Amino acid sequence: MEKALDALRDNNNDVEAIGNRILHKTLEVLHSQGESRLKLEEEVLAHSEAFKTQYKQILENEFRQRCRQYDDQLAERGKNLVNIIHAEREKVIEEERKAVE
């Protein structure tokens, strides 16, 4: 009976040791996965911030370009108006000359 109890205790000790090793390995894997996940989250955040910065620069550049286009269009319209006014002035002057003669 004593041998059976000793064998049972040894078996329980072996089972407990195996259980402890499994628990330890599981905790190591979970810790490693947690660290990997944190690193991945940090990389995603870094990429996200880089994307935001690049997108903001793109929007700012497009806005500046659009403003330049509007300024160019306004300048062109101004030139056209000046030309129209000069042409109309010349017509008025010519009509006045004809009226005087």
C-alpha positions in Angstrom: 0.0 0.0 0.0 2.9 2.3 0.9 4.4 1.8 -2.6 1.0 2.6 -4.2 0.7 5.8 -2.2 4.3 6.8 -3.1 3.6 6.1 -6.7 0.4 8.1 -6.5 2.3 11.0 -4.9 5.1 10.8 -7.5 2.5 10.7 -10.2 0.7 13.8 -8.7 4.0 15.6 -8.4 4.8 14.7 -12.1 1.3 15.9 -13.2 1.7 19.1 -11.1 5.2 19.7 -12.6 3.9 19.1 -16.1 0.9 21.4 -15.4 3.3 24.1 -14.1 5.5 23.8 -17.2 2.5 24.1 -19.4 1.2 27.1 -17.5 4.7 28.7 -17.6 5.0 28.1 -21.4 1.4 29.4 -22.0 2.2 32.5 -20.0 5.4 33.0 -22.0 3.5 32.7 -25.3 0.7 35.0 -24.1 3.3 37.6 -23.0 5.2 37.2 -26.3 1.9 37.6 -28.2 1.0 40.7 -26.1 4.4 42.3 -26.9 4.0 41.4 -30.6 0.5 42.9 -30.6 1.7 46.1 -28.9 4.5 46.4 -31.4 2.0 45.9 -34.2 -0.3 48.5 -32.8 2.6 51.0 -32.4 3.5 50.4 -36.1 -0.1 50.9 -37.2 -0.3 54.1 -35.2 3.0 55.3 -36.7 1.7 54.5 -40.2 -1.5 56.2 -39.4 0.2 59.4 -38.3 2.5 59.3 -41.3 -0.6 59.0 -43.6 -2.3 61.9 -41.8 0.7 64.1 -42.3 1.1 63.2 -45.9 -2.7 63.6 -46.6 -2.6 67.0 -44.8 0.3 68.1 -47.0 -1.5 66.9 -50.2 -4.7 68.8 -49.2 -2.7 72.0 -48.4 -0.8 71.7 -51.8 -4.1 71.2 -53.6 -5.6 74.2 -51.8 -2.7 76.4 -52.7 -2.8 75.2 -56.3 -6.5 75.9 -56.5 -6.0 79.4 -55.0 -3.3 80.1 -57.7 -5.7 78.9 -60.4 -8.4 81.2 -59.1 -5.9 84.1 -58.9 -4.8 83.4 -62.5 -8.4 83.2 -63.7 -9.2 86.5 -61.9 -6.1 88.1 -63.5 -7.2 86.8 -66.9 -10.7 88.1 -66.5 -9.3 91.5 -65.4 -7.2 91.6 -68.5 -10.2 90.7 -70.6 -12.3 93.4 -69.0 -9.5 96.0 -69.6 -9.4 95.0 -73.3 -13.2 95.2 -73.6 -13.2 98.6 -71.9 -10.4 99.8 -74.3 -12.3 98.5 -77.3 -15.5 100.1 -76.2 -13.7 103.3 -75.5 -12.3 103.3 -79.0 -15.8 102.7 -80.4 -17.2 105.6 -78.4 -14.3 107.8 -79.6 -14.9 106.7 -83.2 -18.6 107.3 -82.9 -18.0 110.8 -81.5 -15.6 111.6 -84.4 -18.2 110.5 -86.9 -20.9 112.6 -85.1 -18.7 115.7 -85.2 -18.0 115.3 -88.9 
